[in-house]
Structures are given as C-alpha cells and as structure tokens.
Amino acid sequence: MRTSPSVRRKLISVAAVSAALFTAATATAAVAQQSAAPQDVPAASTEAAPGAPAERLIVGYKSGAAEAKSNKAADADAAAKGKEAGEELDFQRRLGTGAALVDLDEDLTKADVSDVIAEYEADPQVAYVVPDRLNKPLATPNDTEYAKQWDLFETTAGMNVPGAWDVSTGTGVTVAVIDTGYVAHSDLAANIVGGYDFIADATVANDGGGRDSNPADPGDWTAAGECQSGDPAYDSSWHGTHVAGTIAAATDNGKGVAGIAYGAKVSPLRVLGKCGGYDSDIIDAITWASGGTVSGVPANTNVAKVINMSLGGGGACTTATQNAINAAVNRGTTVVVAAGNSNANAANYSPASCSNVISVAAADRQGNRSYYSNYGTVVDIAAPGGETNSVTTNGILSTLNAGAQGPGAESYEYYQGTSMAAPHIAGLAALLKSKNSALTPAQIESAIKTNARALPGTCSGGCGAGLADAARTVQAVSGSGGGSTGGTTFSSTSAVAVPDNGTIESPITVSGRTGNAPSALQVGVNITHTYRGDLVLDLVAPDGTSYRLKSASSSDSADNVVATYTVNASSEVANGTWKLRVQDTATQDTGTLNSWKLTF
C-alpha cells in the first residue's frame, strides 16, 4: 500500500523557494509534441521548488478528450502513463479549471519526473503538463495608527489615498485575499466575509485536516529543519492578515490603522501554510474566488471582483496557472500579484510573470525601487512596499497577531515586501470598481497605469508605469477631472513573423486625436519567441523618432514578450502612423509578433 501523500510529503522551506531564481519552460498548449528525452526537460519543469523533484503534476487535456470530462478516464490515463514511464501515478482530483491533479510515485528523481512529463507531452490529447509547484508569502516580517501610515499620504512616495476617499471607499466590492488565511483582529473583523481553506495537504494545512470552510490561520511557524535540512526556526507570519488590513482595515473607528478600501469586504482564501503552498490549491482558489466551480467546494456566495495574491515562487507562469487567471479575468475579476522579493527579473517568477494580471513592484519611503523588489518588463506598476532593514517605521504598518506559533494577542507590525505593495493596488482596484461597476479588469489596469506619477527616486530594471496615484485614478474613472481613464486604444492584430536575426515593423494608424500623445503612452506588446533575450523593441513615432522599449540581454532567457511599456511621447503629434520595430539580434531563435496596441 502506498503511503498517504500528506504523510510522505517532503515539504520545501519558504526560504528555499524565496531564494530561487531559475527559468521554467511552459508546456505548449493545444499542440501534440514529440516525447522529449529526460535531459531535454529544463530542471525547473520537473521541480516543486529549486532542487526538489515535483511530487504532483497538473495535466490539462484538450476539450475533446475523454480525460477532460471523466475522472475515471483521467485516472486510467495516469495509470497507463505511469506504466510506460515505469512509475506509479494516481489521479487525485479535478481542479476548478478542469485540469487533472496527478500524484507521482514517491522518491522520484528529476530524471524520473521528466520521463513522466515526456509521456504526457507525447500524447496529442494533452494540452499541457506542469509541476504542482510550491509558493510562499512574499514578505519579510519586522514592528498602530494613521500618522504612521506614510504609504497612504506622504507627498514624496505615498499613494495619495486620502484624496480618493471623498469619491470612493470601496463599498459593494469584495476582495479575495489568497494567502495564509485570517486570524481574528478587531480592527478588521467588520470587513471580513466568508472565505475558504483550500489547502488539501493536511501537513501543509497545520490545522488538523485538509480543505474546509474555515479559512482561519492557525499559524505557519516551523521548527528548525522542519521544511528542509539546515533551515532555522520561523515564527508564524500572519501574512494574510497583514495584507487584508492594508486593503480594508476599519477606518474612522478610533483605533489602529486605516484601510485603503475600508468600505470593501475581504474574503480570506487560505492556500499557504507550513513551508508554502501548492499551485493546484492556488488555482482552485482563483477559480472559486471569481465565481467559478470547484469540485467538492460549495458555491461561492462572496464572489470577488478583485483578487490579491501576495505570493509566488521561481519559474515563469505555467499554462495551468495562466488558464485559471484568464478565466477569472473573463468573469470580470481583476487579479493583482506581487512582483517578488529577489531583486531579480520578475519574468522568472510566478504569478508575477503571468499575463492578465497587475504585477506590482515595491517602492521605499523615498520613492526608489525597494532593494529587494523584483523588476522588469512584466511589472505594471509600483506601490509602497517599504524597507525595514535600517528604519523599522519605514515599513508598511498593518494588522497582525503577536503569537509566535498559534494565535495570541492582536497587534500591529511594520512589514516590508512586494507582498505589502500589491494590496495597495488591490485596494485601489476596489475603489475604482466601487465607483464605476462597469469597469473591466483591463480598464482598471489601464486607469491605474495611465494615472501613475513618475517615481520620485530611481528604479533600475523597470517598475512599470511609475508610482500609483489613488486620488488621480479614482477621479479619472468618476469623471471628476484630474486624470485619464486611458480608454482610447488603437491596435494591430495582424500576426507578423519575426525572422531569425532579422527586423520587422508593424504599423498602427492613429486618427481622431487632438494635440500631442500623452506623457504616459501605453504600448502593449504580445510576441511569441523562443529566446526573448535576442529581441530589441522600438516604438517609432510618425515623425520617425525612435523610443527604445526593450534591449537585448543575454541574461534574459525566458520565452515570449507579453508586456506593457510606458513612453513619454508628449513631444509627438498623436495622429499619424506609429510603428513597432522588432529586431532579432542573434541566430537560432524565431518568433511571431501576434499583436500590439497603443493606449492614449
């Protein structure tokens, strides 16, 4: 008899996940693939966390396949694939997206996992197969009152939140916080609505069982070496409660801190426990939060119009996670994610690198990119994330708990991280959706980026459109002046092949505008390419002036370019023919410019 997965699970430390930087190759969807030799499968595609072979796989089948509809067929297919690979595989459950979660044999090496992946990839009925990876909270803890919340109101690098409260407080909007759950706090309790505990593995859950309707956070403390040999002991983080307080702590109640969208509600969804949390649980939480159906979980009566995910792990966004996000956005839910805390290119982290999300970098109290914050072309916006390494009060103050292991007295603490930056944007998204319920996720993202102000400090590597400005953005969507909704878009959807070591240009004709282009012209690019580091991108204005969007880089080894760039084009006449120039500067890799757009 096989050992229960929850008993035999070799948990990976949060620290190990946070420190990792590696490139994951995403399986190509909806095409049959040749079986790859084990050595041809990148290590990250076989790992749950750096150096640890995956113990579960997420398998997406094409819609016409029997395995896409029948659990029995998926179970039989897992058994057959396992037999071919010489391993024992078990179908575990159906995810909310329809993908299958498959449990692997114990004590497999990365080469063994790669053999199993190759069997699935060789099946023309399989759209994708990816490891069920571990994710972790993206914050570093440190140590009540509105006057201490510089991130909301300070002129230099605050987010100008008080100026938005006269227009919107977030009433009528639910924000799902996909995180460690919620520990009771009197400064937040009035704004908490029903959530769910999505952690299926009892050991990770640390609450005596698996999935249930109680998202209470029992603590995520670990003993020394509990997750991985050599790890120190960690106290409980109460991470989800800190994030929730930034979004919707009670305000004007005579105590504690103020929430950005204090009229909104927070639905806590628990996916992170001891040593982190798995993609499969996060995928189901995304699905359920946005109103989708997850087998075995009751229908959601608190559907969220905004999701916050202050979590992540190494490796580019997988097809499995991307499918869940796409479905959520198609249901009208805005998805906000942390860029990551590794001072590295966010393109190599998930969900920071996923499409259809608002990826958030962290700024310090002086308006510089925080020393730990990830960066790059996949980052959309920056928000206060703080720095507590030198001055504790330069962090982000929010609701917490004083318990070192299980819950103790409620408290307030300063934390730093892109985990703290992301809920600033989730709160702003709730303010926008409350003021104008017709706004789509794309319009919310565009409004936030269009109305951002330049970072007062520096950001090497790229921090998106700049520092978010709550008052200006809310005023823009309410029609009260002072901002732009960024709603006029001109696009090209004509696919153009990018030749190996060659150059192409794609035109867009802009008409009906008056005056010059904006100082924050948004250039959205979607390119499929097998080595994005070879690519140089330029925006060419009607008068021939060239604006560099992306340079070639030998260290940028990910696939594809799906990003939005911000260009100060205020010296250019808006009307006329604009061009996107794409140069492939090296041999052996090709791609396609699928589409691009200009948003004024």
N, C-alpha and C positions, 0 to 999 in steps of 0.2 A: 504494500500500500504506500502511495506517495505521501510525503509529509505535507501538511497544510501549508499553502503559500504564506499565510500570516505567521506561521511558526518558523519556517525556514528562511524567511526574507532576510537577506543580508542588507541592512539599511546603510545608506550612504550619508556621511555627515553634511550638514548645512555648509560648513566651512569649505569642504571639498568642492561642493557644487559652485559656491560663490567664487572660488579662486580660479575656476577653469576658463580657458579660452581655447576653443577649437572650432573647426568648421564642420558642419553637418551637411551631407548631401541629401536633399529632399528627393524622395522617390517620385518619378514622373507619373502623373495621374493619367488614367484613361488610355494608356497605350500598352501593348504587350511588349515585354522586354526579354532579352536574352538572359539566361542564367549567368550570373557573374561568379567568377572564381572568388573564393574567400578573400584572397589578398587584394581583390579589386574593390572591396566594400570598405569605404572610409571607416576608421575606428569609431568616430562619433555616431555613425549609423548603426552601431552594434552595442552602444553603451547606454545605461540608465543614468550614469554620471561618469565623469572622467575616470578612466581606468577600471570601471566596474561593468562587466557584461550585463546587458539587458536580461531581465528575467521574465519580461512580458512584451508582447508586440501588439500594436494596433493595426489591424488589417482592414482596409477599405475595399469593398468589392464594387464592380460596375453594377449599375442599377438593374440590368437584366439577369444578373447571376442569381442562381438559386440561393447561394450563400448570403446574398444581400437581404434576403427576406426570411429565410428559415434558419433558426438556431441549430436545428438538427443537422442541416446541410453544412453549416459553418463548423460544427463540431466534427462531422465526418471528414471535412476537408482538412481540418487541423491534424486529425489523426493520420490522414494519408500523407500530408506534407512531412509530418514528423517521421513517419516510416521511411520516406525517401531520404531524409537527412540523417537517419539513424538516431533520432531523438524522440522523446515522449512529449507531445503537445496536447494541451487541453483548452477547449473553448471555455471562457469564463463567463462572459456576459456581452450583451449588445449595448454599445454606447448610445447616447442621445442622438448622435449624428447618423446612426445606422452602422457604424464600423464595428468590427468584432474585436474583443479583447482576448488575446490568446496567451495562456501561461506556458512558459518553456520548462524544460527539464531542469533540475537543479544542478549546480556546479558546472555550468557550461562555460567554455572559454569564448572569447570574442570570435575566434575562428568558427566555433560550433554555431554561434548565433548567426554568423554570416552565411553558413550553409543553409540554415532555415530560411533566412531572408531571401537567399537566391532561389529557393524552391518556390516561394510565393511570387517573386518577381518574374519568374518564368511562366507563370500562369496568366494567360490573356484575360481571364475574368477578374484579375486583381488590379485595382486602380492604384493602390499604394500600400506599402507596409513600412512602418516606422517603429522604433523602440518606444516603450512607455517610459518616458524619462522622469527623473526626479527634478522638482523645482523647489525653490526656497524663498523665504522672505528677503526682500532687498532693502535691508536697513541695518544700521549699526547702533545699538542702544547707548544712551547716556542719561541729565536731571533738571502759580497756576495763574492765570489772569490775562486779561486782554492786553494790558500795557506791554506784556512780554511777547506778544504775537507780532513781531516786526514784519513777518512774512505777509501779513494781511494789509498793513497800512503804511509802512515806511516808504518815503519818497524814492530812495535810492533803488532798492531791489524788492520792495513789497509788491503785491499783486493788485493793489488799488481796489480792494474788495469793498470797503465801506461805501464807495461811490456807486456800487451796483445795488446795494440793499434798498435804496429808495425805489428801485424799479422792480426787483425780483428777490425773493428769499428762497426759491426752490419749491414752493408749495405745490403739491399734487404730483411730485416726481419721486419715484423710488430708485435708489442707487444700490446695486448689488455689490457688496464688498467681498470678493472672492479671496479668502485669506485664511487666518488661523481660527476664525470664529469670533465670538464676542464674550467678554467677561463683564458682568454687571457693573454699571457705573452710573451714578445718579445724575451726572451732567450730560448723559447721552440717552438714558433709558427711554425718555418720552418720544424719541425719534427712531426707536428700533421696532421693526416689524418682523414677522415670521420669516425665517430662513431655512437652512437645511445643512446637515452634516453629510458631506459627500465622500468622506474618507472610508474606503471599503476595507482597507487593511487594518485589522484590529491593533497591531503593534504600532503602526504609524498613528492611529487614532488616539491611543493612550487614554481612552475613556471607557474601557471595558467591552467595547463592541465595535461593529462596523457602521454602516450607514444608518441614520435615523433622522428624525425630525427636529432634533435638538442641536443647534449649532453652538452651544456653549463651549468656550475654550477652557479645557482642563489644565492647560499649560503645556509647553513644548520643551521643558527642561530635559537635559541629557546628562548622564554620568560620564565621567572621563572614559573614553574609548568605547562608548556605547554604540556609536554610529560607525566609527572607523578607528582602527588601532592608532593610538597616538593623539587622538583628539582630546582637548581639555574638556572639563565640565562646563555646561552652559545653563544659566538661569532661564526661566521662561521669558519669552519676549513680549507676550500680549500684543503682538504686532497688529492684528486685525482691529483691535480696539483703538489703538493709536491712529490708524488710518481712518476709521469711522469717525473719530472725534474731529479730525480736520475737516471732513466733509460736512458733518451735521450735528456737532455738539450743540446742546441747547444754548440759546443766546438771550440776553436781557433777562436772565433768571437769577441775577445777583450772586453768581458763583462761577469759578472756574474759567474755562476758555470759550471762545466763540467759534461756531462752525461756519464755513463759507456758505453753505446752502442750508441754513438752520431751519428752514421751513420744509425741507425734504425729509424723506424717511430712508433708513438704511436697512437693507435685508442682508444679514450676515450669512455667507455660504462658506462652510468650513472645508478646506481642501489641503491645508498644511498642518502637519502635526510633528511628531518626533522625527527629526532629521530631514524634513521637507514634505513633498507631496508629489504624486504622480500625474503625468499629462492626462491619463484616462479620467481621473476624478475631476480635473480642471475642465476638461472638455464637456463632461456631463453638467458641471456647474454652469458653464457658459450657456449651454443649451437650455437648461431649466430656468435660469435667471431671465432669459429673454423670451420666455413663453413657449419653448419647445418641450417635447415629450421625452422623458427618460424612463425606461422600463423599470418598474418596481418602485418608482418615486411618485407620490401624489402630485396632481396638477398644481402648479404654482398660482397662488391667489394674490401674490405681490409681484407681478411682472415688472422688471426693472427697465427703465428707459436709458439708464446709464450703468455700465459695469466698470468697476475699478479692479485692476489686477496689479498689485504692488508685489510682484513675484517674478521669478524667472530662473533660467539655467542656461548652460552653454549649449551652443548649436543653433543653427538657423531655424526659422519657423518650419515645422513639419506640415505636410498636407493635412494630416489628421486635425491638428490644432487650427490650421487655416480654414478648413471646412466649417468647423464649429463657429469661428468668428464671423465668417461670411454669412452663415445662416442667421446669426444673432443680428448682424447689421441689416440684413434683408428684412428682419422682423421690426426694424426701427430702433434698435438699441445701439447707443454709442459706446464703443469699447476703448477705455483708457488704460495704458500699460506703462510701467516703469521702464526706463531705458537700460537700467542695470548699473551696478556699482563697482565695475572692474577697471575704470579708466581705460576703456578699450572701445573698439568699433562695435556699436550696438547691432550691426548687421550680423554679428556672430553670436547673438543671444536671442532667446525666445522667452516670451512672446514679443519682445521689443522689435524684432525684425519682421513680424507678421504684417501683411497688408490689411487695409481697412481698420486700422487702429490709430489712436493718437498716442504716439510714443513720446515720453516726457523725460527730458534731461533735468538735472538739478543745478540750481544756481545758489551761490553763497550770499551772505548779507551785503556784500559789496557789489553783487551783480556779475561776478565771474562764474564760469563753469566750476562747480564744486570739484575738488581734487579727485574724488572717487568716481564722478559721474561718467557713464559711457557717452559716446558722441557719434557723429557720422550722418550720412545722408538719409538714413531711415528715421532719424529723430525729427519730430514735427515741431516741438515747442519746448521752451524751458519754463520752469516754475521754481519757486523757493524750495530748496531741499536742505539747506543749512550746512554748517560744519561745526561739529562739537569738539574737534580734535585739539583746538587751542583754547576756545572760549565756549563753555557749555551753553550759555544763553544765546549763542549764535545758531543753535539748532532750532528745530520746529517743536513747539510745545503743544502737547495734546493729552487726551485722556489715556490713563494706563492703570496698572494694578501693581501693588508692592510685593506680591507673592513671589518668592524665589522659585518655587515649584508649583504647587497648586494655588488657587486664588487666595489672596489676602485682602488687605485694605485697599480701597480705591485710591488712586494717586494721579499725578500729572508728571510727565517727564519730557525732557528735550531729547529728540532723536534726530539723526541725520540720515539722508539717503534719497535715492530716486523714488523709493517707497513713500517718502514724505512729499515729494514733488507731485507725483501722479494724482493723489487725492485732491490737490489744489485744482487740477484741471477737471477731475470728475465733478467736484463741487461747482465749478464754473459751468460745465456742461448742463448740470441740473438747473442752475439759474436760467440758462438760455432756454432749455426745454420748457421750463415753467412759464416763462414769459411768452414764448411762441411755440405752442404744442405741435405746430405743423412742420417744424424744422426737422429735416432728415439728419442722420449721422454725418453725411458728407457736408451738409450746410453748417452744422455745428462746428465741425473741424475747420472748415474754411473761414468761418467768422472768427474763431479763436486765433487763427494764424494771421488773417488779414489785419486784425486789430491789435496785434502784438506791437510792443515797442522794442527798440534796439536794446540789447543787453548793455548796461552801463559799464560793464567790465569786459573781460575777454573770454573767448570760447575757442580754443584750438580744437580742430576736428569737426566742428559744426554742431550747432544747437538749434537747428530748425529755423523757424520764423522769428525767433527772439524771445523776449520775456512776456508772458501772457499778461494782459491788462483787463481785469474783470469789468470795471466800470465802462470802459470804452466799448467792450464787446457786447455787454448787455444793452447799452444804449443803442448800439447799431441794430440789433435784432428787434428792438422795441420801436424803432423808427423815431427815437427822441433826439437823434443827431449825435455827432461826435465820433462816428465810426463808420465802417463799411461792412456790409454783410458778405462782401466777396462773392456775390451771386452770379455775376456775368462770366460765363465760361465759353471759350472757343476751343474746339478740339479737333484732332485728326485721328481717325480710327483706321486709316489705310496702312496695313502692315507693309513694312519695308525691310528686306533682308539686309543685314549688316555683313558685308563681305570680310573674309579673313584679311587682316592687315590693309583694310580699305576704309573709305569715307562715304557717308550718305548724308543727304539733307532732306528734311520733311517740312513742307510749308503749311502755315495756317494764316488765312487772311482775316484780319480783324477789321470790322466796319461798324458804323453806328456809334462810335465812341466820340467824346469831345475832349480836346486837350491832350495832355500827355499821359503816359502809362503811370501806374502807381509806384510809390517807393517800395512797396512790398508785393510786387508782381509774383504770383504763384505759378511755378512751372512744374506740372505733374508729368512724370515720365514712367512708361512701362516698357521695359526691354527684357526679352529673354536672351540670356547669353551664358555660355559655359565657363567663362572666366572674366568677371566684371572688372578685375584689375587692369585689363588691357584697354578699357574704354575711356575716352575723353569726350565730354559732352559740353557743347557751347550753345547758348541761345544767341541767335543773330537777329538784331533789330532790323526794321525796314530800311534804315539808312546804312546798313552794313556793319554797324558796331557789334562787336562780339563780347558776350558775357560768359565767362567760364563757370560752368555748373559743377563739373567733376573732372578731376585729373586722373591720369593713370597711376596705379600704385601696385608694386609687386607684392605688397603685404595684404592687399585686398583680394583674397582668394575665393570669395563666395560667388555663387551663381546669381545672375539676373540683377537688374536695376529697377526697383519699384520704389520711387521716392518723389517727394515734392521739394523743389528748391525755391528759395526766395531771392528775388533780384530787385535791386534798386534801379528801376527803369524810368525814373521820374524825368530824366532829360530827353526821353524818346517820345515822339508823337505816337499815340496809341494806334491809330488806324494805319493799315498797310499790311504787307506780307512779312510775317515773322517766320523764322526757320529754326529747327532744331538740327544741329550738326552733330553727328555721331561718328567718331573716329575709332577704328580698331587699330591699335598701335603695334600689335605683335601677331605672330603666326600661330596656327594650330587651334584656334577657337573662333567660332562664328556665332551669330545670333540673329534676332529679329526685333526691330522697333515695332511693337504691337500698337501703341497709341501714345499720344502726348496731348497736353492741354495747357491753355493759359487762362488763369482766373484773375479777373480785374476787380 
